Amino acid sequence: MVAVIAARKQSKAWLSLVAPRLRDRLVKRRPPFMKWLAFTLALCGFALLCLTMARPFHGHEEVTSTTRSRNIMISIDTSRSMLVEDVSPNRLEAAKAIALELLAASPQDRVGVMVYAGESMIIAPLTIDHNAVRETISQLDTDYIPMGGSNMDRMVEMAMDSFKKSGHSRNALVIIGDGEDYSENIDSTIKQIRESSHLICSVAVGTERGGIIPDPRQRDGKFRDFRGQTVLSKMEVSPLNELAAASGGPFMGATADTVKQITQAISAIDAEEEKDRVRTIPLERYQWALLPAVILLFLSVLATMSFARRGQPDAPAQPARKANKKPILSALAIAGITLAATSQPAHAAGKVVAAKAALEKQDYQLALSLLAEANDLGNAERRAQIDFAEGTAHYKLGDLRSAADSFSRSLLSQNNQLQSESYYNLGNTLFLQGWQRIGVKDLSKPAEAFTEFVTKDAKDNKGEGTKELIGLWESALQQYQQSSQLNASHSAAATNAKEVEKWLQLLKNTKVQEEMENPQDQQDQDQQNQDQQNQDQQNQDQQNQDQQNQDQQNQDQQNQDQQNQDQQNQDQQNQDQQNQDQQNQDQQNQDQQNQDQQNQDQQEGQEGDQQEDQEGQQQDGQQQEGQEGQQQNQQGQEQQGEGQEGQQQDGQQGMEARQLSEQEMEAAREHARQILEANSDLETKPIRRRNRWQRQPKQDW
């Protein structure tokens, strides 16, 4: 059709050079039959070309294949915290991009997909049908599992059960999430992993600074807990790292080399041979319609050339042949486009061509619908180009969130030029998202709305919106920097990066400096106000520090006094205890002494009684001896008197008596002494009388 229209326009070009009255003389009229013949041939050729793009097939072919593959289960966190936009565009989209890239890097492996939140669910079992897995990953959102939270225990347990059913001895589990874990049996799960031979690779998505969880149902777009407070979600590294370390697998963040590290770790797992698998493949017959279409189009061009020769005025042959080269080139171009389109799936290639034409006409809705139908191409690079085109259409329509998603997927391209443009457009999208939050639609005068937003946010939300805006624009700045690294000649990326840095600096200063609109004196006044605020802040900080030091000293003094009081109380208690022990000991000693004294007095009393008895006996003996002595003395006196009388009577008869011996004299003296002692006036010793000891009552100390 293009060739016919071009030929018709070219054939009428000479009319502007010839007067109407001379046309009949210079031109020989062509017959209408040839005109309609050329049109009919072209129409039939285009009809057959459309039939070729429909990919007709006839019959089927059974193909038996034997492959060696590994089992890879991809587990993606779909909890509400994955909607945080601390990475662009958000954590969930970043996780999906990593999963899609890993799927493309494992063409021979069986891949499955599972999601986890408060519960876990396998949404795509282990299969080699990567197209179905890719479609499943693309449709993931946070509504798959209604129960909130992140239960990693249940997720690991379900993955282990799936591996047991596969029959492979060793498998790989790739966990992609922000690391938040609310499970209670993480230790038992780690023990189970160590006992198994499976490999676990963990990928942490997010930042340690985190961000506010979005909620479109709220007026301010922020998710709140049951107490009405906004929820800040941060990336938790520890749970993911522990799970990976338990199996000896790698732990990493979401970077450009993430998939490369995962594939290197999985390559250590031995691939196992799969059983023979029979696939039924339809036999495409588009070639049957392609060849007649090319022939008919070529004949149509030849017929048009014949019309041109007959319709041209008489002229040298050489100019006529020169003028008819363009229709030939047009026919060859159509044939080349047709053959190129059949190198890819015919209907998808046609959709891509139509979508590009719609983009050029600025019909973005039509372009999106055509690109969505053409997104089943098997070539990863081709899909990245389609994602880039979809992002462009969404960007032009103002759907910045969808544009960010599409540009993120187009980053999977291996073409540095396409990657650079994707980073650049993603940076533009994030930068405009920030201005949408501020409420600016016209970027020619953004300062007033910017100042109003910062002031209102500081007053109403304590600067939460400003913090989110800083995070969004910092991410945009990173995209521009990545674009410049891939393409150093990309001047627009460098220019936009400087613009973003300027607005970020204004945001981080917490006070908007309106140097573009305010005169110099206003700037000086602002500087003075800023200096005064800094001085006041320093004074306030110093006062707070002094107050804190004073409070700390008072607290230390109170603690010291309390310690001293406690020590005194303890010492007093110890002293009282010692006194009590001493009193008890003294009481025991006193009781022992009293007992000993009692025993001693009792012994002395017994001894005194015995002595009294002995003295009484002695006294009685002495009295008896005294009485006997008196009797003997009386007898002696009587005998002496008798002796004297005898001596007197004998007279001179005793003069001649014998003299006493020495022994007799001694016995006589002893006898006289005993008599004298018996009759002496000496007093006897008094008898000692002792009262018995009586125990006195015990005294209390």
C-alpha positions, 0 to 999 in steps of 0.5 A, spaced: 500 500 500 505 504 501 508 503 494 502 504 491 501 511 494 508 513 493 507 511 486 501 515 485 504 521 488 510 521 484 506 520 477 502 526 479 508 530 480 509 533 473 502 536 473 505 542 476 510 543 470 505 542 465 499 547 463 492 544 463 491 545 455 497 541 453 496 535 458 492 531 453 497 532 447 503 530 452 500 524 456 497 518 453 491 515 458 492 509 461 487 503 461 483 503 467 484 495 467 491 495 469 490 500 474 485 496 478 490 490 477 495 493 480 491 495 486 488 488 486 495 485 487 497 489 492 491 488 496 492 480 496 499 481 497 497 485 504 492 480 506 497 474 505 502 478 509 497 479 515 495 471 514 503 470 515 503 474 522 497 470 525 502 464 525 498 459 522 500 452 524 498 445 521 499 438 525 503 437 531 510 434 532 512 430 538 519 432 541 523 427 546 528 431 550 532 429 556 535 434 560 540 435 566 537 440 571 537 443 578 531 445 583 531 452 584 525 455 589 524 462 589 521 465 595 519 472 595 516 476 601 509 479 600 508 482 606 506 490 607 513 492 609 515 490 602 511 496 599 516 501 602 519 505 597 526 506 600 529 503 594 526 504 587 520 503 586 519 499 592 522 493 595 517 488 592 518 491 585 526 490 586 525 483 589 521 481 582 526 484 578 531 480 581 527 474 581 526 475 573 533 476 572 535 469 576 529 466 572 533 468 565 540 466 568 537 459 569 534 456 562 535 449 564 533 449 571 526 447 574 524 453 577 518 454 582 515 460 586 513 461 593 510 467 597 510 468 604 507 473 609 504 471 616 503 464 612 506 461 606 504 459 599 507 455 593 504 459 587 508 456 582 511 449 583 518 446 580 517 446 573 521 448 566 516 452 563 519 459 565 514 463 561 509 461 566 513 462 572 515 469 569 508 471 568 507 469 575 512 473 578 510 479 574 503 479 577 505 478 584 503 483 589 501 484 597 494 481 596 496 474 595 496 472 603 491 476 607 495 474 614 500 480 615 507 478 618 513 475 616 513 467 618 520 464 615 519 458 619 513 456 615 516 458 609 522 454 610 518 448 612 514 448 606 520 449 601 523 443 604 517 439 603 517 441 596 524 439 595 522 432 598 517 431 593 522 432 587 526 427 588 533 431 588 538 430 594 540 437 594 536 443 592 536 451 592 532 456 596 533 463 594 529 468 599 528 475 597 525 479 602 526 485 607 528 480 613 523 482 618 521 476 621 516 474 627 516 467 627 518 464 634 522 457 632 527 460 628 532 456 632 529 450 630 528 452 623 536 453 623 537 446 626 533 443 621 537 447 615 543 444 618 541 437 618 539 438 611 543 438 605 539 444 601 543 450 599 539 457 602 541 464 598 538 470 602 537 477 598 536 483 603 532 488 599 531 495 603 535 500 607 537 500 614 534 507 615 528 504 612 521 508 610 514 509 612 509 503 610 504 506 605 497 505 605 492 508 600 486 507 604 489 513 609 488 520 607 496 521 608 497 515 605 501 512 611 500 505 614 498 506 622 498 501 627 492 500 632 495 505 636 494 510 630 502 511 630 505 511 623 509 504 622 517 505 620 519 499 617 527 497 616 531 492 613 533 486 618 539 483 616 540 478 622 534 473 620 536 472 613 544 472 614 542 466 619 538 462 615 544 463 609 549 461 614 546 455 617 546 452 610 553 455 608 550 459 602 551 466 601 548 472 604 547 479 600 544 485 598 540 487 592 546 490 587 547 489 580 552 483 582 546 479 586 544 474 581 551 473 579 553 471 586 547 467 586 548 463 580 555 462 582 553 459 589 547 454 585 553 452 580 556 448 586 550 443 586 550 437 581 545 437 576 541 431 576 538 428 569 531 428 568 527 423 565 525 423 558 520 428 557 515 428 551 513 435 548 507 436 543 510 442 538 505 445 533 508 446 526 507 453 524 505 454 516 506 461 515 511 460 510 505 458 505 502 465 505 509 468 506 511 466 499 505 468 495 504 475 499 511 477 497 510 475 489 503 479 489 507 485 492 512 484 487 507 484 481 503 490 484 510 494 484 511 492 476 504 493 474 505 500 477 512 501 474 508 500 467 503 505 469 508 510 470 511 509 463 505 509 460 503 515 464 509 519 463 510 524 457 515 523 452 522 524 454 528 520 454 528 513 457 534 514 462 530 519 466 524 515 466 528 509 469 531 513 474 524 516 476 522 509 477 527 506 482 523 509 488 518 504 487 523 498 487 526 500 493 519 501 497 518 493 494 524 491 497 523 494 503 517 491 504 519 484 503 525 486 508 521 488 513 516 482 512 522 477 513 525 481 519 518 480 522 518 473 521 524 472 525 521 473 531 514 470 533 510 474 527 504 476 531 508 479 537 513 483 532 507 486 528 504 488 535 511 491 536 511 495 530 504 498 531 506 500 538 512 504 536 507 507 530 502 509 536 508 512 540 510 516 534 503 519 534 502 520 541 497 515 542 499 512 548 493 508 550 493 504 544 501 503 545 500 500 551 495 495 549 499 493 543 505 492 548 501 488 553 499 483 547 507 483 545 510 482 551 510 474 550 517 474 546 522 469 549 528 474 548 530 477 554 533 483 551 527 484 546 522 484 553 527 489 556 526 494 550 518 493 550 518 494 558 522 501 556 517 503 551 511 501 556 515 506 561 515 511 556 508 511 555 506 511 562 511 516 563 507 521 558 500 519 561 502 521 568 502 514 571 509 515 574 508 509 579 507 504 573 513 508 569 517 506 575 516 499 575 517 498 567 523 502 567 526 498 573 524 491 569 528 494 563 534 495 567 535 487 566 537 489 559 545 487 557 545 493 552 549 499 556 545 504 552 538 501 554 541 501 561 543 508 561 537 511 558 533 506 563 536 509 569 535 516 566 528 515 565 527 512 572 531 518 575 526 523 572 520 518 574 522 518 581 524 526 581 517 527 579 514 523 584 517 527 589 514 533 586 507 530 586 507 529 593 509 536 594 503 538 589 507 541 584 504 541 577 508 546 574 515 546 575 516 553 572 515 556 579 516 550 584 519 555 590 513 557 593 509 550 593 516 547 596 516 552 601 509 551 603 510 543 603 516 543 608 513 548 613 506 545 613 510 538 614 514 540 619 508 543 623 503 537 622 507 531 621 513 533 624 517 532 618 515 525 616 513 527 609 520 531 608 524 525 610 520 521 605 521 526 600 529 526 601 529 518 600 525 519 594 530 524 591 536 521 593 534 514 590 533 519 583 540 522 584 543 515 584 539 513 578 542 519 574 549 517 577 548 510 574 546 513 568 552 517 567 557 511 569 554 507 563 554 513 559 559 518 560 557 523 555 549 523 557 549 530 559 542 530 561 543 525 566 549 530 569 544 536 569 539 533 572 543 530 578 545 537 579 538 540 580 536 534 584 542 535 589 540 543 589 533 541 592 536 535 596 541 541 600 535 545 601 531 539 604 536 537 608 537 544 611 530 544 614 529 551 612 528 553 605 533 558 602 529 562 597 535 565 594 532 565 587 526 570 589 528 574 595 533 580 594 540 580 597 537 584 604 532 578 605 538 573 604 542 577 609 536 577 614 535 570 613 543 569 614 542 573 621 536 569 623 539 562 621 546 565 625 541 567 631 537 560 631 544 557 631 546 561 637 540 560 641 540 552 639 547 552 642 545 556 648 539 551 649 544 545 648 549 548 653 543 549 658 541 542 656 548 539 657 549 543 664 542 541 666 543 533 664 550 534 668 547 537 674 541 531 674 547 526 673 551 529 679 545 529 683 543 522 681 550 520 683 550 523 690 543 520 691 546 513 689 552 514 693 548 517 699 543 511 698 549 506 698 552 509 704 545 508 708 545 501 705 552 500 708 550 503 715 544 499 715 548 493 713 554 495 718 548 496 724 545 489 722 552 486 723 553 489 729 547 487 732 548 480 730 555 480 733 552 483 740 546 478 740 551 473 738 556 475 744 550 476 749 548 469 747 555 467 748 556 470 755 549 467 757 552 460 755 559 462 759 555 464 765 550 458 765 556 454 764 560 458 770 554 457 774 553 450 773 560 449 774 560 453 781 554 449 783 557 443 781 563 445 785 559 448 791 556 441 791 562 437 792 565 442 797 558 441 801 559 433 800 567 434 803 564 439 808 559 434 811 565 428 810 569 433 814 564 435 819 563 427 820 570 426 821 571 432 826 565 429 830 568 423 830 575 426 832 571 430 838 567 424 840 574 420 841 577 426 844 572 427 849 572 419 850 580 420 851 579 425 856 574 422 860 579 416 860 585 420 862 581 423 867 580 416 870 587 414 869 589 421 872 585 419 878 587 412 878 594 415 878 593 420 883 590 414 887 596 410 886 601 415 887 598 417 894 598 409 895 605 409 893 607 415 897 604 411 903 607 405 901 614 409 901 612 412 907 610 405 910 616 401 907 621 407 910 628 404 909 626 398 905 625 402 899 632 405 899 635 399 897 630 398 891 633 397 884 634 403 879 629 404 872 631 402 865 632 407 860 626 404 856 622 404 862 623 411 863 621 413 856 614 409 856 613 413 863 614 420 860 610 418 854 604 416 858 605 422 862 604 426 856 598 423 854 595 424 861 597 431 860 594 432 853 588 429 855 587 434 861 589 440 858 585 446 857 586 447 849 580 449 845 578 444 839 577 447 833 569 450 831 565 445 826 564 449 820 557 449 818 556 451 810 549 452 807 547 448 801 548 453 795 541 454 791 541 456 784 539 464 783 534 465 777 537 467 770 537 474 768 535 477 762 541 481 758 
